[in-house]
Amino acid sequence: MKRFLIASAVAVVSATSPALAADVGVSISIGQPGFYGQLDIGGFPPPPVIYRQPIIVERAAHNRPPVYLRVPKNHANHWRKHCRKYNACGERVYFVQDDWYERDYVPRYQERHHRKDRDQHDNRRDDRSGSDHKSKDRGHGNKH
């Protein structure tokens, strides 16, 4: 009887888990260790790359700048198979080295974007404190 109950519970969990799994998502964005995709190299010196020449799967426009990507090693090795996932089949692609991404790019990216976030947050707080200040000076009588 115990085996039947355990098997039934496993069957119920298995049957409902795809629906539950669809509701759960993990979002990793640029500047985080698990991110794979296109990097904004603006402001950085050219990074160390895996291959010296750009990889091109389809005819690439030479008037556009190359694309720098961080991808799993297997994706770089079999780029023709994976380029569509990154919307980069018709681009000149350089694959950046993982250690450069982790050691150099992530800290600088986070510093740059956290500073912008702090500045925007401070500006919003200043705007709110300014409006609070004005509402206190309207003199509506209730002074406590």
PEKA-V209823 format. One record per helix or strand of 2 or more residues. SS is the DSSP state (H for helix, E for strand). FROM is the first residue (numbers start at 0). LEN is the number of residues. If there is no record, write none. Layout:
{{SS/FROM/LEN} {SS/FROM/LEN}}
This chain:
{{H/1/22} {E/36/2} {E/66/4} {H/72/5} {H/78/8} {E/92/4} {H/97/39}}
